[in-house]
Amino acid sequence: MVKVAIASYLPQDQVQRIEKLDPAIEVLYDPEVVPPPRWPGDHVGPADWIPSPAQRERLLGMLAEAEVLYDFPREKGAPIPDLPALAPRLRWVQGSMAGAGEVAKRAGLLESEVVVTTASGVYSPYLAEFALLAMLAHAKRLFRLQRDKAAKRWNEEPVDTLEGKTLCIVGLGNIGRAIASRARPFGVHTTGVKRTVREDDPARGYADELYATEDLHDALSRADYVAVTLPATPETTRLIDRRAISAMRRGAYFINVGRGSVVDEGALVEALREGHLSGAALDVFETEPLPAGSPLWEMDEVIVSPHATDNVPEADRRQTDLFCENLRRYLAGEPLENQLDKRLLY
C-alpha cells in the first residue's frame, strides 16, 4: 500500500479523484491540519496561519507515514523545513507551483534522494493571458482611453496594433510557449531566449528566432515587447539588470510573469521614469507584497498584479490531472513528468 498524504487544501471532489485512481494507494488527508484557503484554488493559505498543537501532531503523524506528498506542508505561508526528517519514508513530492525549486530548497529536499516534481504547465495559460492582456492594453492605449473617458474628452489620437511587432520571450518553457502560441495569431514576430539552443530544439516550433542566453542583449534590442518567464535560480538572479534594460529598444514594453528576483527593480523604475520603457505589466516583484512606498504604484503606464494572475479556481482540476498522471506513473515505475533538476532549480 502506497500512502499518499495531501499537505495543502484540496476540494473533496479532487481528493476523491485521487482516492479512486488505484486500490494500491491510501490517501491521508485532514483539511484541518493544512492552511485554510483564502479563495478557491489557494494552496498557500494565510501568512499568519499556524496549526494548533493538536493539529500539528496529526500533521506530523501523516508525514511520518507518507511515501508520497501532494504539495509541501506549510505554516506562516512558508514550507516547513527539514522535511526529510519529518517524513522518513518520503520518496516523492508533487509541488503545487511551477517554481518549486526555491520551495524544495527551503524544505531541505535538495540534498535528499526525494524526487520533486513541479506544476509546470498548470498555470501557463493564465499567465499567458495576462501577458496578452498587457500587450493589447498597451497597443490600444487603454490607459489613455480610460483617462479620456474620465475627463469626458473626445480624443481621436491614433492607437497601435500588435501586427508586425516583435515580442522577445526570455525563457521559452511552458509559460513562454503559451505566450508565444497566443501572440502568433495577432501577427506578432516572436523571438525566444533560452539557456541553450540546439538545431533540433522543439522551441523552434514556438518562436520565429531563438537566441542563447549569452546573446540576450542582442535579442532585447530588437523587441517592441519583452516578456520574462524565468524561475528564481542562481543563474537567473538579476539577469535583467541595468545593462539588459538599457539594451532594450526605446519605447519597448516590459512584462514579468516569472520571478521578481530576475529583474533589477531599481533599474526598471529608472527606465520607466526616463521614458526609455513605455510601460510595464508586473505580476512579480523583488519584495512581496510590493511595499507601499514603491514608485511602481504611482506609475500610470504600469500594471501591478499582486502575484495573483494565476489564482484561477480551475487550476485545482488541472493540478489534480497532473498529480494523478504522475501517481499512475509512480505506481507503474515510469519516469515522472516535470521532475525538478535540483542543480538548476527548475
Helices and strands as residue ranges (DSSP letters): E 2-6, H 12-19, E 25-28, G 31-33, H 53-65, E 68-70, E 74-75, E 78-79, H 83-86, E 92-94, H 100-106, E 115-117, H 124-139, H 142-150, E 166-170, H 174-183, G 184-186, E 189-194, G 202-205, E 209-212, G 213-215, H 216-221, E 225-228, H 242-247, E 252-256, G 260-262, H 265-273, E 277-282, G 295-298, E 302-304, H 315-332
